[in-house]
Amino acid sequence: MSWTEDLATLKARTRDVQDLGHTLAVLNWDQEVLMPPKGGPARGRMIGVISRLMHERIADQKVASLLASVESSGKLKPGSDDAAFVRLTRRFHEHAVRVPTELVAEMAENDSRSQQAWVQARPANDFSLVEPLLARSVELRRRVSEYFPEHAHPLDTHIDASDEGMTVAILRGLFRQLRYELVPLVQAVTAKPAPDDSFLNRKFPKAKQLAFSNKVLARLGYDFEAGRLDESAHPFTTTLGAGDKRITTRVHADEHDVLYSLMSTIHEFGHGTYEQNIKEEYDGTPMFAGASSGVHESQSRLWENVVGRSRGFWSYWYPRLQRTFGKALKDVDLEMFLRAINKVETSLIRTEADELTYNLHIIIRFDLECQLMEGSLAVKDLPEAWHARYQSDLGQRAPDDRNGVMQDVHWYGGYWGVFHSYTLGNILSAQFYAAALQQQPELAAQLAVAKTGGLHRWMKKHIYQHGAKYTPAELVQRVTGGPLSIAPYIAYLREKYGELYAL
């Protein structure tokens, strides 16, 4: 066959893999949103089967033969979509052939059981329900890492899978720089009188919270013809196929803290709108995804924080929020509200943390994750290690494991080597935003009156439409003209909090 025929055959095979992946996404979405509790064991088996089929399909020797044929043809044009397709397929194939299929299936089934156990264990405050499954998850991930001896740290394999080119060593250096810059800024801000945010914990009816979130999503540009908003135990975004990019949120059981559900919704909007705006022709290829976890998080954090906590955004939305909830916010003016939603204080819960202390939560998780993968920390000792780090780093100790080691679903759902991506996302959100303002200065005036369409179009042109065509490093260079840098992020934080707290 000609190289073009081999390329077409290879594309057909990757489309099968993507379709299996989307089938898996349907099973996972249903598991977290609608599935009755007794469906768990069978669902875990199904997820294991689909994961095994996906792995077998991409690891097949036929894929290696097709790749060799296309790569040796000399016909691939550097920078073309076909060249990116082949690069990504080669990357996924080579990773897959190293890891036994049965190990992949076993991980998927254990992750499903673990995630379901977490849903029960967290409200019950019973870590023993998830401890054996979490220990098994660590063991299985360490086994995967053994198939990649070139990596210096056992977590590197999993970090590279989510953020190509990143390593524990690089991240440790980056986190040291951030701590050096952030700690003095946190100290300066917290030395100032803290704003009153008690009104955020008043009663806000659940139905009204969800209705308001839907209005915000529509205004921001979320396509409800290609997605939907539902509730889950932990907010997430998933792609169930072309034209079906779904997001979820969570409303507190006692219907307090309207900001939590709304910010969670806007956060997931960032993920969802990224996926909704990838080029349609990439469907069926590895490019039909975000460039990396860090780049993906840059969009959730951009829309949640840079836009969603800004004065311009709330100059439009706050009067509408007041009308929606009536008496609950009648005595709170815009200035009080802005200071409250940007209040800086050490806290226990990552998803409720302010922009200045948020990365300290991530660094704690990253360090503990490294220790678990190294074997220097046993899962049975994880709850106490968690409490000790929060006490030493943030001066806080959770009253229980529900608000401690079980507050996030990630490890229990099988998401290893991804926590660092939130901090990468924070850094990149400011770097991308600075690039947008430099190229289109008029965006600042638009955002000051809550007009977000221009920023959305800029992101679509420069980031969204390209999907995973470029490596994370290539994309950052193309969009910003330089490599990953914390400078724009630190500048953004200093300017914003300097104004809010009169530093």
C-alpha positions in Angstrom: 0.0 0.0 0.0 1.0 3.6 -0.5 1.9 5.8 2.5 -1.3 7.7 2.1 -3.3 4.5 2.4 -1.3 3.5 5.5 -2.0 6.9 7.0 -5.7 6.5 6.3 -5.6 3.0 8.0 -3.8 4.4 10.9 -6.4 7.2 11.3 -9.2 4.7 11.2 -7.5 2.8 14.0 -7.1 5.9 16.2 -10.7 6.8 15.6 -11.7 3.4 17.0 -9.5 4.1 20.1 -11.1 7.5 20.5 -14.6 6.0 20.2 -13.7 3.5 22.9 -12.4 6.3 25.0 -15.6 8.2 24.6 -17.6 5.1 25.5 -15.5 4.9 28.7 -16.3 8.5 29.3 -20.0 7.8 29.1 -19.6 5.0 31.7 -17.6 7.3 34.0 -20.0 10.3 33.6 -23.0 8.1 34.4 -21.1 6.6 37.4 -20.6 10.0 38.9 -23.9 11.6 38.0 -26.7 9.1 37.7 -25.7 5.5 38.5 -27.4 3.9 41.5 -24.9 2.7 44.3 -25.5 -1.0 43.6 -24.3 -0.6 40.1 -20.8 -0.1 41.2 -19.2 -3.6 40.9 -20.6 -4.3 37.4 -19.6 -0.8 36.3 -16.0 -1.4 37.5 -15.8 -4.6 35.3 -17.2 -2.8 32.3 -14.7 0.1 32.7 -11.9 -2.5 33.0 -13.0 -4.2 29.7 -13.2 -1.0 27.7 -9.8 0.1 29.1 -8.3 -3.2 28.0 -9.7 -2.9 24.5 -8.4 0.6 24.1 -5.0 -0.5 25.2 -4.9 -3.5 23.0 -6.0 -1.4 20.0 -3.2 1.3 20.3 -0.5 -1.2 21.4 -1.1 -3.6 18.5 1.9 -4.4 16.3 -0.1 -3.3 13.3 0.1 0.3 14.6 3.9 0.0 14.8 4.0 -1.2 11.2 1.7 1.6 9.9 3.7 4.2 11.8 7.0 3.0 10.4 5.6 3.1 6.9 4.3 6.6 7.2 7.4 8.0 9.0 9.8 6.5 6.5 7.9 7.8 3.5 9.5 11.3 3.8 6.2 12.8 2.8 5.1 14.3 6.2 5.4 18.1 6.1 6.9 19.5 9.4 4.2 21.5 11.3 1.3 19.8 9.4 -1.7 18.2 11.0 -0.6 14.9 9.7 2.9 15.2 11.2 1.3 16.1 14.6 -1.1 13.1 14.3 1.8 10.8 13.7 3.9 12.2 16.5 1.1 11.8 19.0 0.1 8.4 17.8 3.8 7.3 18.1 3.9 8.7 21.7 0.7 6.9 22.8 1.7 3.7 21.0 5.2 3.5 22.6 3.7 4.2 26.1 1.1 1.5 25.6 3.5 -1.3 24.3 5.5 -1.0 27.5 2.6 -1.6 29.9 0.9 -5.0 30.0 -2.8 -4.9 29.0 -3.9 -6.7 32.1 -2.2 -4.1 34.3 -4.1 -1.3 32.5 -7.4 -3.2 33.0 -6.7 -3.9 36.6 -5.9 -0.2 37.3 -9.1 0.9 35.6 -11.3 -1.5 37.6 -9.6 -0.6 40.9 -10.0 3.1 40.1 -13.7 2.7 39.5 -14.2 0.8 42.8 -12.0 3.3 44.6 -13.9 6.3 43.3 -17.3 4.7 44.3 -15.9 3.9 47.7 -14.7 7.6 48.1 -18.3 8.8 47.4 -19.4 6.7 50.4 -16.3 7.2 52.6 -16.1 11.0 52.5 -19.5 11.9 54.0 -19.1 9.0 56.5 -15.6 10.3 57.4 -14.3 6.8 57.2 -10.9 6.5 55.5 -10.8 2.8 56.2 -13.3 2.3 53.4 -10.9 3.6 50.8 -7.5 2.8 52.3 -7.0 -0.7 50.8 -8.1 0.5 47.4 -5.9 3.6 47.5 -3.0 1.4 48.6 -3.6 -0.9 45.6 -3.8 2.2 43.3 -0.3 3.3 44.5 1.1 -0.2 44.0 -0.3 -0.4 40.5 1.1 3.0 39.5 4.5 2.1 40.9 4.4 -1.1 38.7 3.7 1.1 35.7 6.6 3.3 36.5 8.9 0.3 36.5 8.4 -0.1 32.8 10.0 3.4 32.3 13.4 3.1 33.9 14.7 6.1 32.1 12.6 8.3 34.4 14.5 9.6 37.5 11.4 9.5 39.8 8.5 7.0 39.8 6.0 9.9 39.5 7.7 11.2 36.4 6.0 8.6 34.2 2.6 9.8 35.3 3.5 13.5 35.2 4.8 13.2 31.6 1.5 11.4 30.6 -0.5 14.5 31.6 2.1 17.2 30.9 4.6 16.2 28.3 8.2 17.2 29.2 7.5 17.9 32.9 9.3 16.1 35.7 9.4 16.0 39.5 12.8 17.8 39.4 11.4 20.6 37.1 8.3 21.1 39.3 10.2 21.1 42.5 12.4 24.0 41.2 9.3 25.8 39.9 7.5 25.4 43.2 10.5 26.7 45.1 10.4 29.9 43.0 6.7 30.3 43.7 7.0 29.9 47.4 9.7 32.5 47.5 7.5 35.0 45.8 4.1 34.0 47.3 4.8 33.7 51.0 5.9 37.3 51.5 2.9 38.5 49.5 0.5 36.3 51.6 2.1 37.7 54.8 1.7 41.3 53.6 -2.0 40.8 52.7 -2.9 38.8 55.8 -1.4 41.5 58.0 -4.2 43.8 56.7 -7.7 43.8 58.3 -9.6 40.9 56.8 -12.8 41.7 54.9 -16.1 40.4 56.1 -17.3 37.4 54.0 -19.8 36.0 56.4 -22.7 36.9 54.1 -21.5 34.3 51.6 -22.7 31.6 54.0 -26.3 32.7 54.1 -29.0 30.5 52.6 -29.0 30.4 48.8 -31.6 28.0 47.4 -30.1 25.2 45.3 -32.5 25.6 42.4 -31.6 29.3 42.1 -27.9 28.6 42.3 -28.1 26.2 39.4 -30.3 28.5 37.4 -27.9 31.4 37.9 -24.9 29.2 36.9 -26.7 28.3 33.7 -27.2 32.0 32.9 -23.5 32.8 33.5 -22.5 29.8 31.3 -24.6 31.0 28.4 -23.2 34.6 28.7 -19.6 33.3 28.7 -20.2 31.3 25.6 -20.8 27.7 26.6 -22.7 25.9 23.9 -25.6 24.1 25.5 -26.3 22.4 22.1 -23.0 20.6 22.6 -23.0 20.2 26.4 -24.9 20.3 29.7 -24.5 21.1 33.4 -25.2 18.5 36.0 -24.3 17.8 39.6 -21.7 15.4 41.0 -19.8 14.7 44.2 -16.8 16.5 42.8 -17.1 18.9 39.8 -15.5 17.7 36.5 -15.6 18.0 32.7 -15.7 15.2 30.2 -16.0 14.6 26.5 -18.5 12.0 25.5 -17.9 12.5 21.8 -17.8 15.3 19.2 -20.6 17.7 20.0 -21.0 16.4 23.6 -18.7 18.1 26.1 -20.3 18.0 29.6 -19.6 19.7 32.9 -20.7 19.2 36.4 -20.8 21.3 39.6 -21.6 20.8 43.2 -23.9 22.7 45.6 -23.3 22.4 49.3 -25.9 20.2 51.0 -27.0 23.0 53.3 -27.2 25.4 50.3 -24.8 27.9 51.7 -21.8 29.6 49.9 -23.3 30.6 46.6 -19.7 31.4 45.4 -18.5 27.8 45.7 -21.0 26.4 43.2 -20.7 29.3 40.8 -16.9 29.4 40.8 -16.8 25.6 40.3 -19.2 26.0 37.4 -17.1 28.8 35.8 -13.9 26.7 36.4 -15.5 23.7 34.5 -16.7 26.1 31.8 -13.0 26.9 31.1 -12.4 23.2 30.5 -15.6 22.7 28.5 -15.3 25.7 26.2 -11.7 24.6 25.4 -13.0 21.2 24.3 -16.0 22.6 22.5 -13.8 24.8 20.2 -11.2 22.3 19.0 -11.2 22.0 15.2 -13.9 19.6 14.1 -11.6 17.9 11.6 -9.4 16.7 14.6 -12.3 14.4 15.7 -11.0 10.8 15.6 -7.4 11.8 16.1 -5.2 12.3 19.2 -5.4 16.1 18.5 -9.0 16.1 19.6 -8.0 17.0 23.2 -6.3 19.7 25.1 -2.5 20.2 24.7 -1.9 19.0 28.3 -3.4 19.0 31.7 -1.5 22.3 32.6 -2.8 24.1 29.5 -6.3 22.8 30.2 -6.1 24.1 33.7 -4.9 27.4 32.4 -8.3 27.9 30.9 -10.3 26.8 34.0 -8.2 29.1 36.2 -8.3 32.0 33.7 -12.1 32.0 33.5 -12.6 31.3 37.2 -10.1 33.8 38.6 -8.7 36.3 36.1 -12.2 36.9 34.8 -14.6 35.4 37.3 -13.2 37.2 40.4 -12.6 40.5 38.6 -14.3 43.9 39.1 -15.5 44.0 35.5 -17.2 40.7 35.6 -19.1 41.5 38.8 -20.0 45.0 37.7 -22.4 43.2 35.3 -23.3 40.1 37.3 -23.6 41.4 40.9 -26.8 43.3 40.5 -28.3 40.2 38.9 -27.0 38.0 41.7 -28.7 40.4 44.2 -32.0 40.2 42.3 -31.8 36.4 42.2 -31.3 36.0 45.9 -33.2 38.9 47.3 -32.7 39.5 51.0 -29.6 37.3 51.3 -27.4 40.1 49.6 -29.6 43.1 50.0 -27.3 44.7 52.5 -24.0 43.9 50.6 -22.7 46.4 48.1 -20.4 45.5 45.1 -17.2 46.7 46.9 -18.0 44.5 49.9 -18.7 41.6 47.7 -15.5 42.0 45.6 -13.3 42.1 48.7 -15.1 39.1 50.2 -14.7 36.9 47.1 -11.0 37.8 47.0 -10.4 37.4 50.7 -6.9 36.0 51.5 -6.7 33.6 54.4 -5.1 30.2 55.1 -7.8 27.5 54.9 -8.3 23.7 54.8 -10.2 23.3 51.5 -8.3 23.6 48.2 -11.3 24.3 46.0 -12.3 27.2 48.3 -8.8 28.6 48.6 -8.0 32.2 47.4 -5.6 32.8 44.6 -2.6 33.6 46.8 -2.8 30.5 49.1 -4.1 28.0 46.5 -0.7 26.9 45.2 0.4 26.1 48.8 -2.4 23.4 48.8 -1.1 22.0 45.5 2.5 21.9 46.8 1.4 19.9 49.8 -0.4 17.3 47.6 2.5 17.2 45.2 5.0 16.4 48.0 2.8 13.8 49.5 2.2 12.2 46.1 5.9 12.0 45.5 6.4 10.3 48.9 3.7 7.8 48.2 5.2 6.9 44.8 8.7 6.7 46.3 7.5 4.4 49.0 8.7 6.7 51.8 5.1 7.2 52.9 2.6 4.4 53.5 -1.1 4.9 52.6 -2.1 4.0 56.2 0.0 7.0 57.4 -1.3 9.4 54.8 -4.1 11.0 56.9 -1.7 12.0 59.7 1.0 13.1 57.2 -1.7 15.3 55.6 -2.7 16.9 59.0 1.0 17.5 59.8 1.7 19.3 56.5 -1.4 21.5 56.8 -0.4 22.4 60.4 3.2 23.3 59.4 2.5 25.0 56.1 -0.9 26.7 56.6 -1.3 26.6 60.4 -4.5 24.6 60.0 -5.5 21.1 61.1 -8.7 19.6 59.7 -11.1 18.3 62.4 -11.5 15.1 60.4 -10.4 13.2 57.3 -13.4 14.3 55.3 -12.0 17.8 55.2 -8.4 16.4 55.2 -7.1 13.7 53.0 -10.5 12.8 51.5 -11.5 16.2 50.3 -10.3 15.7 46.7 -11.4 12.8 44.5 -8.2 12.7 42.4 -6.2 9.9 44.0 -9.3 7.9 44.7 -10.4 8.2 41.0 -7.0 7.2 39.7 -5.7 10.6 38.7 -2.0 10.5 39.6 0.6 13.0 38.5 -2.0 15.7 37.8 -2.3 17.9 40.9 0.7 19.9 39.8 -1.3 20.9 36.7 -3.4 23.3 38.7 -0.4 25.4 39.6 0.9 25.2 36.0 -2.6 26.3 35.0 -2.4 29.3 37.3 1.0 30.3 35.9 -0.1 29.9 32.3 -3.5 31.6 32.8 -1.6 34.9 33.6 1.0 34.3 30.9 -1.7 33.7 28.2 -3.8 36.6 29.5 -0.8 39.0 29.4 -0.1 37.8 25.8 -3.8 38.5 24.8 -3.7 42.0 26.3 -0.4 42.7 24.6 -1.7 41.7 21.2 -5.2 43.2 21.7 -5.1 46.0 24.3 -8.8 46.7 23.7 -9.6 43.5 25.6 -8.9 45.3 28.9 -11.7 47.8 28.3 -14.1 45.1 27.2 -13.5 43.0 30.3 -13.9 46.1 32.5 -17.6 46.1 31.4 -18.0 42.3 31.5 -17.7 41.8 27.7 -15.9 38.5 27.5 -16.5 37.6 23.9 -13.3 39.2 22.6 -11.2 37.2 25.1 -13.0 34.0 24.2 -12.4 34.6 20.5 -8.7 35.2 21.1 -8.3 32.0 23.1 -10.1 30.1 20.4 -7.8 31.4 17.7 -4.6 30.9 19.6 -5.2 28.0 21.9 -8.6 26.1 21.7 -8.8 25.3 18.0 -5.4 23.7 17.9 -6.3 21.0 20.5 -3.2 18.8 21.1 -1.5 19.6 17.8 1.4 21.2 19.6 3.4 20.1 22.6 2.8 22.2 25.7 6.2 23.9 25.3 5.6 24.6 21.6 2.1 26.1 22.3 3.4 28.4 25.1 6.2 29.6 22.8 3.8 30.2 19.9 1.2 32.0 22.0 3.4 34.1 24.3 6.7 34.3 22.4 8.7 32.7 25.2 8.9 29.7 27.5 6.8 29.0 30.7 7.4 31.9 33.1 6.1 32.8 36.6 6.7 36.5 36.0 3.3 37.4 34.5 1.5 35.4 37.2 3.4 37.2 40.1 2.8 40.5 38.4 -0.9 39.8 38.1 -1.2 38.8 41.7 0.8 41.8 43.0 -1.3 44.3 41.0 -4.6 42.8 41.9 -4.0 42.3 45.6 -2.0 45.5 45.9 -5.2 47.4 44.8 -7.6 45.3 46.9 -5.5 45.5 50.1 -3.8 48.9 49.5 -0.3 47.4 49.8 
